[in-house]
């Protein structure tokens, strides 16, 4: 509101400072975040040869982002450049479990169809349990080791650590809260997607 008044008075006003610079950098990071999401979707669509299954992976991203934002909110930290870098890290790690789990489920489906087993609800439940057991340890190892590695940044004081604390909070919140909900979300989403595809094929017949 000051700029129009200054221009009317014939005064040349220029804005600057670290705050505006940080805002610009955060906007660029969100742009990078969006481009990475689109690129990830197209890569998964080629890998799975499906347009539906990559959406299941993409839907886990809000879970990780919401967990990171909650931890930032409760700790009173700001959303700065380092926090934006943390979101990029969470994006790369939070999708590991859904990608691995869906790939395992697709492999089990091909295996059981090759064996001639009917693809019914019972077989679908068996596949989900087998994939969950196979992917649980890798999921916990990635989440726990990364989150624990960020704990010293929060506990040890220092100029460098003070700057990196928002990033550490984002990574810990995104991986802990996001991973917890992702472990439940992917099996349910895969179950309902297969049921929906089955109903769709039945209607066409």
C-alpha positions, 0 to 999 in steps of 0.5 A, spaced: 500 500 500 506 504 500 508 503 493 502 507 490 502 512 494 510 513 493 509 513 486 504 518 486 508 523 490 514 522 485 518 518 490 522 512 487 521 506 492 525 499 491 524 493 496 529 488 498 532 485 503 533 477 506 526 476 507 524 478 500 530 474 497 527 468 502 520 468 499 523 468 492 527 462 494 521 458 497 517 460 491 522 457 486 523 451 491 515 449 490 516 450 483 522 445 483 517 440 488 511 441 483 516 439 477 519 433 481 512 430 482 510 431 475 516 427 473 515 422 478 508 421 476 510 420 468 516 415 470 512 411 475 506 411 469 512 408 464 514 403 470 507 400 472 504 401 465 498 404 468 495 411 469 492 409 476 497 406 480 502 412 480 496 416 483 496 411 489 504 413 490 502 421 489 497 421 494 502 419 499 505 425 498 500 430 502 501 425 508 508 426 508 507 434 507 502 434 512 506 431 518 512 435 516 507 442 517 504 439 523 511 438 526 513 445 524 507 448 527 507 445 534 515 447 534 514 454 532 519 454 526 518 458 520 517 455 513 524 458 510 529 455 505 532 450 509 525 447 510 523 447 503 530 443 502 527 438 507 520 438 503 524 435 497 528 430 501 521 428 504 518 427 497 524 423 495 524 418 501 516 418 503 515 415 496 520 409 497 515 405 501 509 405 496 513 404 490 516 398 493 509 395 495 506 396 489 511 393 485 511 387 490 504 387 489 504 387 481 509 381 482 505 377 486 499 378 481 503 376 475 506 370 479 499 367 482 495 369 475 501 365 472 499 359 476 492 359 474 489 362 481 483 365 481 484 373 482 478 374 488 478 377 494 481 372 498 487 372 493 488 379 494 488 379 501 493 374 501 497 378 496 497 385 501 499 381 507 505 378 503 507 385 500 506 388 507 511 383 510 516 383 505 516 391 505 515 393 512 523 392 514 526 396 509 520 401 510 522 402 517 530 402 516 529 408 511 525 412 516 528 410 522 535 411 520 534 418 516 530 421 522 535 418 527 540 422 523 537 428 524 536 428 531 543 431 533 541 437 528 536 439 533 539 437 540 546 440 538 547 448 539 550 452 533 550 457 528 550 451 522 545 447 526 540 453 528 539 454 520 538 447 519 533 445 524 527 447 520 530 442 515 531 436 520 524 438 523 521 437 516 524 430 515 523 427 521 515 430 521 514 427 514 518 421 515 515 419 522 508 421 521 507 420 513 510 413 514 505 411 519 499 413 515 502 411 508 503 403 511 496 403 512 494 407 506 497 404 500 494 397 502 487 400 502 488 404 496 490 398 492 485 394 495 479 399 493 483 400 486 483 393 484 475 392 486 474 398 482 477 395 476 473 389 477 467 392 477 468 396 471 470 390 467 464 387 470 459 393 467 463 393 460 461 385 460 
